[in-house]
Each structure stands twice: as C-alpha cells, then as structure tokens.
Amino acid sequence: MGVVGFCLVTVEITAIDGVDLVDPIVVFTEQSFPSDNGTVTFEVFGEEVTAPCPTIEPVEETVEAAGIGVLTLSITVEEGA
C-alpha cells in the first residue's frame, strides 16, 4: 500500500462540445479527496478522473455528461495541509 494523504481539487468546465466558454463554470472548488502515491481519483458527472497531486499547471480532461454533452475540464490539484 502506498502513502495515503489528501488533495484539494478544483474543477472548472472550459468548453462544451468543443465550444470554448467565455467564462469557465466552476464544478467544485478545493474539495478534499484521498490521494495515493502522488495521484488523486475522483468523479465528475459520473466519470472517474485521475490527476497528479499536486499539479504544476492545470490538467485538461474531457468527460461525457448525459444530457449536456462532452465537457472539457480544467483541473487544479493542491496537496492538503
């Protein structure tokens, strides 16, 4: 078993179906999730996402949200204190 801690995750929607948004939509800000060996895994709109913890630059991921479309996410992760 690896080293377990926690990370603070912020997720914003930056595009829907490939169309960039003028202003990002915040999904959640600094939510705490457990981390394991430098990665954190969490769900956004029912899709599992894994990101490094911490991130140096925001990580971009895409997920498909039923009834909404394909979302481009900007993910920022900080180590919990």
DSSP file (Angstrom, degrees, kcal/mol; ACC not computed):
  #  RESIDUE AA STRUCTURE BP1 BP2  ACC     N-H-->O    O-->H-N    N-H-->O    O-->H-N    TCO  KAPPA ALPHA  PHI   PSI    X-CA   Y-CA   Z-CA
    1    1 A M              0   0    0      0, 0.0     3,-0.1     0, 0.0    35,-0.0   0.000 360.0 360.0 360.0 140.1    0.0    0.0    0.0
    2    2 A G        -     0   0    0      1,-0.1     2,-0.5    35,-0.0     0, 0.0  -0.101 360.0 -68.1 -86.1-175.4    1.3    3.5   -0.9
    3    3 A V        -     0   0    0      1,-0.0    34,-2.0    -2,-0.0     2,-0.5  -0.647  52.1-156.1 -77.3 124.1    1.4    6.7    1.0
    4    4 A V  E     +A   36   0A   0     -2,-0.5    32,-0.2    32,-0.2     2,-0.2  -0.896  30.7 134.0-109.6 130.3   -2.1    8.0    1.5
    5    5 A G  E     -A   35   0A   0     30,-1.5    30,-2.1    -2,-0.5     2,-0.3  -0.523  47.2 -95.5-140.1-150.2   -2.9   11.7    2.1
    6    6 A F  E     -A   34   0A   0     28,-0.3    74,-2.6    -2,-0.2     2,-0.3  -0.989  23.4-157.4-142.8 157.2   -5.4   14.1    0.7
    7    7 A C  E     -AB  33  79A   0     26,-2.8    26,-2.3    -2,-0.3     2,-0.6  -0.923  19.3-126.7-130.2 153.0   -5.5   16.7   -2.0
    8    8 A L  E     -AB  32  78A   0     70,-3.1    70,-2.4    -2,-0.3     2,-0.4  -0.909  31.3-162.6-103.3 119.0   -7.7   19.7   -2.7
    9    9 A V  E     -AB  31  77A   0     22,-3.0    22,-2.6    -2,-0.6     2,-0.4  -0.861  12.8-171.2-112.3 133.1   -9.2   19.6   -6.1
   10   10 A T  E     - B   0  76A   0     66,-2.7    66,-2.4    -2,-0.4     2,-0.4  -0.989   9.0-171.2-120.0 130.5  -10.8   22.4   -8.2
   11   11 A V  E     +AB  28  75A   0     17,-2.5    16,-2.8    -2,-0.4    17,-1.3  -0.983   5.5 178.4-126.6 130.7  -12.7   21.6  -11.4
   12   12 A E  E     -AB  26  74A   0     62,-2.1    62,-2.8    -2,-0.4     2,-0.6  -0.975  28.0-128.5-127.8 144.5  -14.0   24.1  -14.0
   13   13 A I  E     +AB  25  73A   0     12,-3.1    12,-2.0    -2,-0.4    60,-0.2  -0.827  28.7 172.2 -88.1 123.8  -15.8   23.5  -17.3
   14   14 A T  E     +     0   0A   0     58,-3.1     7,-2.8    -2,-0.6     2,-0.3   0.596  63.1  14.9-108.5 -15.8  -14.0   25.4  -20.0
   15   15 A A  E     -AB  20  72A   0     57,-1.1    57,-2.5     5,-0.3     2,-0.4  -0.989  56.0-150.8-156.0 151.6  -15.8   24.1  -23.1
   16   16 A I  E >  S-AB  19  71A   0      3,-2.0     3,-1.9    -2,-0.3    55,-0.2  -0.995  86.7 -13.1-126.5 124.5  -19.0   22.2  -24.1
   17   17 A D  T 3  S-     0   0    0     53,-3.6    54,-0.1    -2,-0.4    -1,-0.1   0.846 130.7 -53.5  51.7  38.1  -19.0   20.0  -27.2
   18   18 A G  T 3  S+     0   0    0     52,-0.5     2,-0.7     1,-0.2    -1,-0.3   0.435 110.4 122.3  82.9  -0.6  -15.7   21.7  -28.3
   19   19 A V  E <   -A   16   0A   0     -3,-1.9    -3,-2.0     1,-0.0    -1,-0.2  -0.862  62.5-128.7 -99.5 116.7  -17.0   25.2  -28.0
   20   20 A D  E     -A   15   0A   0     -2,-0.7    -5,-0.3    -5,-0.2     2,-0.3  -0.339  19.9-128.1 -63.2 139.4  -15.0   27.3  -25.6
   21   21 A L  E     -     0   0A   0     -7,-2.8    -1,-0.1     1,-0.1     4,-0.0  -0.636   7.6-133.1 -85.8 147.1  -16.9   29.1  -22.9
   22   22 A V  E    S+     0   0A   0     -2,-0.3    -1,-0.1     1,-0.3    -2,-0.0   0.935  98.8  17.2 -62.9 -46.6  -16.4   32.9  -22.4
   23   23 A D  E    S-     0   0A   0     -3,-0.0    -1,-0.3   -10,-0.0   -10,-0.0  -0.990  93.5-113.0-125.5 135.7  -16.1   32.3  -18.6
   24   24 A P  E     -     0   0A   0      0, 0.0     2,-0.6     0, 0.0   -10,-0.2  -0.297  24.1-127.9 -65.4 152.7  -15.5   28.8  -17.1
   25   25 A I  E     -A   13   0A   0    -12,-2.0   -12,-3.1    -4,-0.0     2,-0.4  -0.909  21.4-131.5-101.6 122.8  -18.2   27.2  -15.0
   26   26 A V  E     +A   12   0A   0     -2,-0.6   -14,-0.2   -14,-0.2     3,-0.1  -0.621  24.7 179.7 -78.2 124.6  -17.0   26.1  -11.6
   27   27 A V  E    S-     0   0A   0    -16,-2.8     2,-0.3    -2,-0.4    -1,-0.2   0.895  71.6 -23.4 -87.4 -51.4  -18.0   22.5  -10.7
   28   28 A F  E     -A   11   0A   0    -17,-1.3   -17,-2.5     3,-0.0     2,-0.4  -0.973  59.1-139.4-156.9 157.5  -16.3   22.5   -7.3
   29   29 A T  E    S-     0   0A   0     -2,-0.3   -19,-0.2   -19,-0.2   -20,-0.1  -0.976  74.9 -19.0-125.4 126.8  -13.5   24.3   -5.5
   30   30 A E  E    S+     0   0A   0     -2,-0.4     2,-0.3     1,-0.2   -20,-0.2   0.832  77.2 173.4  49.0  44.0  -10.9   22.9   -3.2
   31   31 A Q  E     -A    9   0A   0    -22,-2.6   -22,-3.0    -3,-0.1     2,-0.4  -0.634  31.6-120.8 -78.5 140.0  -12.8   19.7   -2.5
   32   32 A S  E     +A    8   0A   0     -2,-0.3   -24,-0.2   -24,-0.2    -1,-0.1  -0.696  37.6 168.5 -89.0 128.9  -10.8   17.2   -0.4
   33   33 A F  E     -A    7   0A   0    -26,-2.3   -26,-2.8    -2,-0.4     2,-0.1  -0.979  39.2-101.6-134.0 147.6  -10.2   13.7   -1.9
   34   34 A P  E     -A    6   0A   0      0, 0.0     7,-0.7     0, 0.0     2,-0.3  -0.414  37.1-154.4 -67.3 144.8   -7.8   11.0   -0.7
   35   35 A S  E     -AC   5  40A   0    -30,-2.1   -30,-1.5     5,-0.2     2,-0.4  -0.866   7.8-161.9-119.1 156.5   -4.5   10.7   -2.7
   36   36 A D  E >  S-AC   4  39A   0      3,-2.6     3,-0.9    -2,-0.3   -32,-0.2  -0.950  70.1 -21.9-141.7 116.9   -2.3    7.7   -3.2
   37   37 A N  T 3  S-     0   0    0    -34,-2.0   -33,-0.1    -2,-0.4     3,-0.1   0.871 128.7 -42.6  53.2  44.5    1.3    7.9   -4.3
   38   38 A G  T 3  S+     0   0    0    -35,-0.3    15,-2.7     1,-0.2     2,-0.3   0.600 119.7  93.9  84.5  10.9    1.0   11.3   -6.0
   39   39 A T  E <   -CD  36  52A   0     -3,-0.9    -3,-2.6    13,-0.3     2,-0.4  -0.958  52.7-157.3-132.8 156.0   -2.3   10.8   -7.7
   40   40 A V  E     -CD  35  51A   0     11,-2.7    11,-2.5    -2,-0.3     2,-0.4  -0.995   6.1-160.7-130.5 137.6   -5.9   11.6   -6.8
   41   41 A T  E     + D   0  50A   0     -7,-0.7     2,-0.3    -2,-0.4     9,-0.2  -0.969  22.9 149.4-121.6 134.6   -9.0    9.9   -8.3
   42   42 A F  E     - D   0  49A   0      7,-2.4     7,-3.4    -2,-0.4     2,-0.4  -0.929  39.7-105.1-153.0 170.2  -12.5   11.4   -8.1
   43   43 A E  E     - D   0  48A   0     -2,-0.3     2,-0.4     5,-0.2     5,-0.2  -0.875  22.3-175.1-110.3 140.2  -15.8   11.5  -10.1
   44   44 A V  E >  S- D   0  47A   0      3,-2.5     3,-1.9    -2,-0.4    -2,-0.0  -0.984  81.0 -16.6-130.0 119.6  -17.1   14.4  -12.2
   45   45 A F  T 3  S-     0   0    0     -2,-0.4    21,-0.3     1,-0.3     3,-0.1   0.859 129.8 -53.1  51.6  39.3  -20.6   13.9  -13.7
   46   46 A G  T 3  S+     0   0    0      1,-0.2     2,-0.4    19,-0.1    -1,-0.3   0.422 114.8 114.8  81.8  -0.5  -20.3   10.2  -13.0
   47   47 A E  E <   -D   44   0A   0     -3,-1.9    -3,-2.5     2,-0.0     2,-0.3  -0.880  66.7-124.0-105.8 133.7  -17.0    9.7  -14.8
   48   48 A E  E     -D   43   0A   0     -2,-0.4     2,-0.4    -5,-0.2    -5,-0.2  -0.588  29.5-172.2 -76.7 131.9  -13.8    8.7  -12.9
   49   49 A V  E     -D   42   0A   0     -7,-3.4    -7,-2.4    -2,-0.3     2,-0.4  -0.981   8.3-162.6-126.5 136.2  -10.9   11.2  -13.4
   50   50 A T  E     +D   41   0A   0     -2,-0.4    -9,-0.2    -9,-0.2   -11,-0.0  -0.974  15.4 170.9-119.5 134.6   -7.3   10.7  -12.1
   51   51 A A  E     -D   40   0A   0    -11,-2.5   -11,-2.7    -2,-0.4     2,-0.1  -0.953  36.9 -97.7-138.2 155.9   -4.9   13.6  -11.8
   52   52 A P  E     -D   39   0A   0      0, 0.0   -13,-0.3     0, 0.0     7,-0.1  -0.400  44.5-110.4 -69.7 152.9   -1.4   14.1  -10.3
   53   53 A C  S    S+     0   0    0    -15,-2.7     2,-0.1     1,-0.2    25,-0.1  -0.949 100.1  19.8-130.9 112.7   -1.2   15.6   -6.9
   54   54 A P  S    S-     0   0    0      0, 0.0     2,-0.4     0, 0.0    -1,-0.2   0.582  84.2-150.3 -88.5 169.4   -0.1   18.4   -6.9
   55   55 A T        -     0   0    0     22,-2.4    24,-0.1     1,-0.2    -2,-0.0  -0.803   8.2-162.5 -95.7 142.8   -0.5   19.8  -10.4
   56   56 A I  S    S+     0   0    0     -2,-0.4    -1,-0.2     1,-0.3     3,-0.0   0.870  85.7  15.8 -86.2 -46.3    2.1   22.4  -11.6
   57   57 A E  S    S-     0   0    0      1,-0.0    -1,-0.3    18,-0.0    18,-0.1  -0.885 105.8 -83.2-118.3 154.0   -0.2   23.6  -14.4
   58   58 A P        -     0   0    0      0, 0.0     2,-0.4     0, 0.0    18,-0.2  -0.290  44.5-130.4 -56.7 142.8   -3.9   22.9  -14.7
   59   59 A V  E     -E   75   0A   0     16,-3.0    16,-3.1    -7,-0.1     2,-0.5  -0.796  14.0-142.1 -96.6 137.0   -4.7   19.4  -16.2
   60   60 A E  E     +E   74   0A   0     -2,-0.4     2,-0.3    14,-0.2    14,-0.2  -0.883  27.2 165.8-103.0 129.9   -7.2   19.2  -19.1
   61   61 A E  E     -E   73   0A   0     12,-1.8    12,-3.8    -2,-0.5     2,-0.4  -0.937  24.4-141.4-133.8 156.7   -9.6   16.3  -19.3
   62   62 A T  E     +E   72   0A   0     -2,-0.3     2,-0.3    10,-0.2    10,-0.2  -0.971  20.0 175.9-120.2 141.2  -12.8   15.6  -21.2
   63   63 A V  E     -E   71   0A   0      8,-2.1     8,-3.4    -2,-0.4     2,-0.6  -0.963  28.2-125.0-136.0 154.4  -15.8   13.7  -19.9
   64   64 A E  E     -E   70   0A   0     -2,-0.3     2,-0.5     6,-0.2     6,-0.2  -0.906  22.8-163.7-103.8 123.0  -19.2   13.0  -21.4
   65   65 A A  E >>  -E   69   0A   0      4,-2.9     4,-2.4    -2,-0.6     3,-2.2  -0.920  25.6-116.2-109.0 121.9  -22.2   14.2  -19.3
   66   66 A A  T 34 S+     0   0    0     -2,-0.5   -21,-0.0   -21,-0.3    -2,-0.0  -0.296  98.9   8.8 -56.6 131.2  -25.6   12.7  -20.1
   67   67 A G  T 34 S+     0   0    0      1,-0.1    -1,-0.3    -2,-0.0     0, 0.0   0.349 128.9  59.4  80.9  -6.7  -27.9   15.4  -21.4
   68   68 A I  T <4 S-     0   0    0     -3,-2.2     2,-0.3     1,-0.2    -2,-0.2   0.739  93.7-131.0-115.4 -53.8  -25.2   18.0  -21.6
   69   69 A G  E  <  - E   0  65A   0     -4,-2.4    -4,-2.9   -53,-0.1     2,-0.6  -0.901  50.2 -19.6 132.4-162.2  -22.5   16.8  -24.0
   70   70 A V  E     - E   0  64A   0     -2,-0.3   -53,-3.6    -6,-0.2   -52,-0.5  -0.744  63.9-158.2 -86.9 122.2  -18.7   16.4  -24.0
   71   71 A L  E     -BE  16  63A   0     -8,-3.4    -8,-2.1    -2,-0.6     2,-0.6  -0.853  10.9-147.5-106.5 134.1  -17.2   18.7  -21.4
   72   72 A T  E     -BE  15  62A   0    -57,-2.5   -58,-3.1    -2,-0.4   -57,-1.1  -0.892  24.4-160.3 -96.5 124.8  -13.6   19.9  -21.3
   73   73 A L  E     -BE  13  61A   0    -12,-3.8   -12,-1.8    -2,-0.6     2,-0.5  -0.826  17.1-151.6-110.1 143.9  -12.5   20.3  -17.7
   74   74 A S  E     -BE  12  60A   0    -62,-2.8   -62,-2.1    -2,-0.4     2,-0.5  -0.977  23.0-166.4-109.5 121.4   -9.6   22.3  -16.2
   75   75 A I  E     -BE  11  59A   0    -16,-3.1   -16,-3.0    -2,-0.5     2,-0.4  -0.938  11.4-175.4-118.5 126.8   -8.4   20.5  -13.1
   76   76 A T  E     -B   10   0A   0    -66,-2.4   -66,-2.7    -2,-0.5     2,-0.4  -0.976   7.6-169.3-119.4 133.6   -6.1   22.1  -10.5
   77   77 A V  E     -B    9   0A   0     -2,-0.4   -22,-2.4   -68,-0.2     2,-0.3  -0.985   5.3-176.0-129.7 131.8   -4.8   20.0   -7.5
   78   78 A E  E     -B    8   0A   0    -70,-2.4   -70,-3.1    -2,-0.4     2,-0.2  -0.918  33.9-106.3-119.5 149.2   -3.0   21.1   -4.4
   79   79 A E  E     -B    7   0A   0     -2,-0.3   -72,-0.2   -72,-0.2     2,-0.1  -0.535  41.1-113.6 -70.5 138.8   -1.6   18.9   -1.6
   80   80 A G              0   0    0    -74,-2.6   -74,-0.2    -2,-0.2    -1,-0.1  -0.434 360.0 360.0 -72.4 149.0   -3.7   19.1    1.6
   81   81 A A              0   0    0     -2,-0.1    -1,-0.1   -74,-0.0   -74,-0.1   0.446 360.0 360.0 -85.6 360.0   -2.1   20.7    4.6
